[in-house]
């Protein structure tokens, strides 16, 4: 028992010099990685600065330039409202499309009634 207290740890289980070497090695590797990343970022930053002067400006960064056709609506619903204003009278009145051929326009509600009546009469 006295011999155990004399050494402070059990030598055959833990090899302290190997642990210290590993810790020092990892620390050196960490410092080397940080230095390498710093150098890499400096090189890339310098390369980007020279490349930016050679490359054209991306289209999205150009100021006051409209995108190419087709463009999105600037005022939402304006086109839809105009189309509905044009179509609404066509959907609610009677008129001839081609009188010679016997083609007429009738309101949608009336057309639906005629289709239902025709379907109910057909066996």
Protein Blocks (a to p, Z undefined) as FASTA:
>chain_A
ZZmmmnopafklpcfklmmmmmmmmmmmmmmmmmmmmmmmmmmmmmmmmmmmmpccdfkl
pghiacddddddfbghklmmmmmmmmmmmmmcccdfblmnopacddfklmmmmmmmmmmm
pZZ
